Amino acid sequence: MTEHRIALIPGDGIGAEVLPPATAVLDRVGRRHGIRFRYDEFDWSCERYLREGAMMPADGLDRIRHHDAILLGAVGWPGVPDHVSLWGLLIPIRRQFDQYVNLRPIAVLPGVPSPVRAAEPGLEFVVVRENVEGEYSEVGGRFRRGFPDELAVQEAVFTRPGVTRILDYAFSLAATRRGVLTSATKSNGIVHTMPFWDELVEEAGERHPEVSWHQEHIDALVAKIVLDPARFDVIVGSNLFGDILSDLAAAVAGSIGVAPAANLNPEREFPSMFEPVHGSAPDIAGRGVANPLGAIWSAAMMVDHLGHPEASAEVRSAMADVLGNTAVRTPDLGGTATTESFTRELLDRL
């Protein structure tokens, strides 16, 4: 029996509603594959911030540093500014644990029609986002607050090691798939960082001759993803560009409610974190109708990362079985199923 210790952070809103289905799926598939999951739950959230003044305790990262992986529900709630909730929990975990790869698989699942005419069932590609530097740096500041000439400066930080390692990850991933990679850039308008990014992409391409690659300016790329998504396989982008592209691509796939994400430390020096993309959804929180698929798919990615690809594949197959062969749908997918009834159907199929 293989045992994995998982840090659970339900977070805010529907985060607490979608993690129990994910752990139920993990336990079910784990029993068949000789895997035991031990869960340690942490109440780090906006509610904790309002109660205690911090999203997590000062020693929070030390408490989860030695877990095998982290499964997160959602972060964010009205009354707590987004920069407080994100920089108080999610971003410190990503950066202190060097989770420099944000991996977003995109798939048009059976029974989930895409709003994009060219996106048919079976369409699949992946967005690889640099996750710890780039445009989301901490360098900058606000000056002369409250004066008419108040100034805000935000510096983008692109380092050769940081860009090189995300590009090598993306090129290596592309080599295991269709051997095609697209780099998101804006070197015709951003005069320093993007030409630097482009130069490093070219160097990475020379190290990975088995992959054919090209670059697209970000504004043209978003249009092409909507008009012809099937032409793409692996898309790599900076922190900002990857963030925008991955949410756009999830919408192209038909529902952001089913989209998963992984924050990876590929060297496994620290735990990686897995989370659905949908956010805390305050408008439906507490109603029992949240779609658990994003969390379940994220959990399947976690199982794969932990070294159990067969178990992960069974979870994804069960997801496709429910969507492709039943009418069970949560309201975001046009159905009437509750979170509980949808999970029960998926567990039966699993």
C-alpha positions in Angstrom: 0.0 0.0 0.0 1.4 3.4 -1.1 0.5 6.3 1.2 0.4 10.0 0.3 -0.1 12.9 2.7 -2.2 15.6 1.2 -2.7 19.2 2.5 -6.3 20.2 1.9 -7.0 23.9 1.8 -10.8 24.4 1.0 -10.5 28.2 1.1 -13.5 30.2 0.2 -17.0 29.8 -1.2 -17.6 26.7 -3.3 -14.0 25.6 -2.5 -15.3 23.9 0.6 -18.1 22.2 -1.5 -15.9 20.8 -4.3 -13.0 19.3 -2.3 -15.1 16.6 -0.6 -16.2 15.2 -4.0 -12.5 15.3 -5.1 -11.3 13.4 -2.0 -14.2 10.9 -2.3 -13.0 10.1 -5.9 -9.4 9.9 -4.7 -10.4 7.4 -2.0 -12.5 5.3 -4.4 -9.8 5.0 -7.1 -7.1 4.7 -4.5 -8.6 1.5 -3.0 -8.4 -0.2 -6.3 -4.8 0.8 -6.9 -3.4 0.3 -3.5 -3.1 4.0 -2.7 -4.0 5.5 0.6 -4.5 9.3 1.0 -4.1 11.0 4.4 -5.6 14.4 4.5 -4.6 17.3 6.7 -7.2 20.2 6.4 -6.3 23.8 6.9 -8.8 26.6 7.4 -6.8 29.2 5.5 -9.2 31.6 3.8 -10.7 35.0 3.6 -12.9 34.1 6.6 -9.7 33.5 8.6 -8.4 36.9 7.3 -11.4 38.7 8.6 -11.2 36.9 11.9 -7.5 37.0 12.5 -6.0 39.4 10.1 -4.1 36.9 8.0 -5.0 34.4 5.3 -2.8 31.8 7.0 -0.6 31.7 10.1 3.0 32.9 10.0 4.3 29.4 10.0 1.8 28.2 7.5 4.3 27.2 4.8 6.3 25.2 7.3 3.2 23.2 8.2 2.7 22.0 4.7 6.3 21.9 3.4 6.6 18.2 3.9 3.3 17.1 2.4 3.3 15.1 -0.8 0.9 17.6 -2.5 -1.6 20.3 -1.9 -5.2 20.3 -3.0 -6.8 23.8 -3.0 -10.5 24.6 -3.4 -10.8 28.4 -4.1 -9.6 31.7 -2.8 -11.4 35.0 -2.7 -14.5 36.5 -1.1 -16.4 39.9 -1.2 -15.1 42.3 1.4 -11.5 41.1 1.1 -9.6 42.7 -1.8 -8.2 40.2 -4.4 -4.6 41.3 -3.9 -4.9 40.6 -0.2 -6.4 37.1 -0.6 -4.0 36.1 -3.4 -0.8 37.6 -2.0 -1.7 36.3 1.4 -2.1 32.6 0.5 -1.9 31.4 -3.1 1.1 33.4 -4.4 3.3 32.7 -1.3 2.7 29.0 -1.7 3.6 29.1 -5.4 6.7 31.2 -4.9 8.1 29.7 -1.7 7.6 26.2 -3.0 9.1 27.2 -6.4 6.0 26.0 -8.3 7.2 27.7 -11.5 5.1 25.7 -13.9 1.4 26.4 -14.1 -0.1 23.7 -16.2 -3.6 24.1 -17.7 -4.9 21.2 -19.8 -7.8 22.2 -22.1 -10.3 19.7 -23.5 -13.7 19.8 -25.1 -15.3 17.0 -23.1 -18.2 14.9 -24.5 -21.5 16.4 -23.7 -20.1 19.8 -23.0 -20.7 21.9 -26.1 -18.3 24.7 -26.8 -19.5 28.2 -27.6 -16.8 28.1 -30.3 -18.0 26.5 -33.5 -14.6 25.1 -34.4 -14.1 23.4 -31.0 -15.4 19.9 -31.3 -15.4 17.0 -28.7 -11.9 15.5 -28.6 -10.2 18.9 -29.0 -7.3 19.0 -26.6 -4.3 21.3 -25.9 -2.4 22.6 -23.0 -1.2 26.0 -21.7 2.1 26.2 -19.9 2.4 29.4 -17.9 5.5 30.7 -16.1 4.3 31.0 -12.6 6.7 32.8 -10.3 8.2 35.9 -12.0 7.4 37.9 -15.2 4.8 40.6 -15.0 3.6 39.5 -11.6 6.7 40.6 -9.8 6.8 42.4 -6.5 9.2 45.1 -7.8 7.6 48.6 -7.9 5.6 50.8 -5.7 3.2 53.7 -5.2 4.5 57.2 -4.9 2.8 60.4 -3.6 -0.3 58.6 -2.6 -3.4 60.9 -2.5 -1.7 63.7 -4.5 -2.9 64.7 -8.0 0.4 63.4 -9.5 0.2 60.1 -7.7 2.3 57.4 -9.5 2.3 53.6 -9.6 5.2 51.6 -11.0 5.1 47.9 -11.7 8.3 46.2 -13.0 8.2 43.0 -15.0 11.1 40.6 -14.1 12.3 38.1 -16.6 15.4 36.1 -15.6 17.4 33.8 -17.9 17.1 30.9 -15.5 13.4 31.5 -14.9 12.5 31.8 -18.6 14.8 28.9 -19.7 13.4 26.4 -17.3 9.7 27.1 -18.2 10.6 26.9 -21.9 12.5 23.6 -21.4 9.5 22.2 -19.6 7.1 23.2 -22.4 9.4 21.9 -25.2 9.9 18.6 -23.3 6.1 18.3 -22.9 5.5 19.1 -26.6 7.9 16.3 -27.5 5.7 13.8 -25.7 2.6 15.0 -27.5 2.3 16.2 -31.1 5.7 17.9 -31.2 4.2 21.4 -31.9 4.7 24.4 -29.6 3.5 28.0 -29.8 5.1 30.8 -27.9 3.1 33.8 -26.8 4.9 37.1 -27.2 4.5 40.8 -27.8 7.9 41.8 -28.9 6.5 44.4 -31.3 5.3 46.5 -28.4 7.2 45.5 -25.3 10.7 46.5 -26.1 12.9 44.7 -23.5 11.3 41.7 -21.9 9.6 40.2 -24.9 12.6 40.3 -27.3 14.5 38.6 -24.5 11.8 36.0 -24.2 11.9 35.4 -27.9 15.7 35.0 -27.9 15.4 32.3 -25.2 12.6 30.5 -27.1 14.9 30.3 -30.1 17.7 28.9 -27.9 15.3 26.3 -26.4 14.2 25.4 -29.9 17.8 24.5 -30.8 18.0 22.3 -27.7 14.8 20.5 -28.7 15.0 19.9 -32.5 12.3 17.3 -32.3 9.7 20.0 -31.6 8.5 22.4 -34.3 7.7 25.8 -32.9 6.5 29.3 -33.8 5.6 32.5 -32.0 2.4 34.5 -32.1 1.8 38.0 -30.8 -0.6 37.7 -27.9 -3.4 39.8 -29.4 -3.4 37.7 -32.6 -3.0 34.5 -30.6 -6.2 35.0 -28.6 -8.1 35.5 -31.8 -6.6 32.4 -33.4 -7.5 30.3 -30.4 -11.1 31.3 -30.8 -11.2 30.9 -34.6 -9.1 27.7 -35.0 -8.3 26.1 -31.6 -7.4 22.7 -33.1 -4.2 24.1 -34.6 -2.6 24.4 -31.2 -1.1 21.7 -28.9 1.3 23.2 -26.4 1.2 27.0 -25.8 3.8 28.6 -23.5 3.6 32.1 -22.1 4.8 34.4 -19.5 3.0 34.8 -16.2 0.5 37.4 -17.5 0.0 36.0 -21.0 -0.3 32.5 -19.7 -2.9 33.6 -17.1 -5.1 35.2 -19.7 -4.7 32.5 -22.3 -5.6 29.7 -19.9 -8.9 31.3 -18.8 -9.8 32.1 -22.4 -9.0 28.5 -23.4 -11.1 27.1 -20.6 -14.1 29.1 -21.9 -13.4 27.9 -25.4 -13.7 24.4 -24.0 -17.2 25.1 -22.9 -17.1 25.8 -19.1 -14.5 27.2 -16.8 -16.3 25.1 -14.1 -14.6 21.9 -15.4 -11.1 23.4 -15.9 -8.2 22.1 -13.7 -4.8 23.5 -12.9 -1.5 22.3 -11.5 1.2 24.5 -9.9 4.2 22.3 -10.3 7.7 22.1 -8.8 9.0 19.6 -11.4 12.2 18.9 -9.3 9.9 17.8 -6.4 12.0 19.7 -3.9 8.7 21.1 -2.6 5.1 19.9 -2.8 3.1 20.9 -5.9 -0.4 22.4 -5.6 -3.5 21.5 -7.6 -6.6 23.6 -7.9 -9.7 24.1 -10.0 -9.8 27.3 -12.1 -13.4 28.4 -11.3 -12.8 30.5 -8.2 -15.0 30.8 -5.1 -18.2 31.7 -7.0 -19.9 33.7 -4.1 -23.2 33.8 -6.2 -23.8 30.1 -5.8 -21.9 29.3 -2.7 -23.9 27.3 -0.1 -26.6 26.2 -2.6 -25.1 22.8 -3.2 -25.0 23.2 -7.0 -21.3 23.8 -7.6 -19.7 21.7 -10.4 -17.1 19.4 -8.8 -15.4 18.4 -12.1 -12.7 21.1 -11.9 -11.6 19.9 -8.5 -11.9 16.2 -9.5 -9.8 16.7 -12.6 -7.3 18.7 -10.6 -7.1 15.7 -8.1 -6.6 13.4 -11.1 -3.6 15.6 -12.2 -2.3 15.3 -8.6 -2.6 11.5 -8.7 -0.6 11.5 -12.0 2.0 13.7 -10.6 2.4 11.4 -7.6 3.2 8.5 -9.9 -0.1 6.8 -10.6 -1.0 7.5 -14.2 -3.4 4.5 -14.5 -5.5 5.7 -11.5 -5.5 9.2 -13.0 -6.7 7.9 -16.3 -9.5 6.0 -14.7 -10.8 9.2 -13.1 -10.7 11.1 -16.4 -12.5 8.2 -18.1 -15.2 8.2 -15.5 -15.7 12.0 -16.0 -16.0 11.4 -19.8 -18.5 8.5 -19.1 -20.8 10.6 -17.0 -20.8 13.6 -19.5 -20.9 11.4 -22.6 -23.4 8.8 -21.6 -25.8 10.4 -19.1 -27.9 13.5 -18.8 -26.5 14.3 -15.3 -25.3 17.9 -15.3 -24.9 20.6 -12.8 -26.6 24.0 -13.6 -23.5 25.6 -15.1 -23.7 22.8 -17.8 -27.4 23.3 -18.3 -28.6 20.5 -15.9 -30.3 20.3 -12.5 -28.0 18.0 -10.7 -26.6 18.9 -7.3 -22.9 18.7 -6.4 -23.8 15.6 -4.4 -25.8 13.8 -7.0 -23.3 14.5 -9.8 -20.5 13.1 -7.5 -22.6 10.1 -6.8 -23.1 9.4 -10.5 -19.4 9.8 -11.1 -18.4 7.5 -8.2 -20.8 4.8 -9.6 -19.2 5.0 -13.0 -15.7 4.9 -11.5 
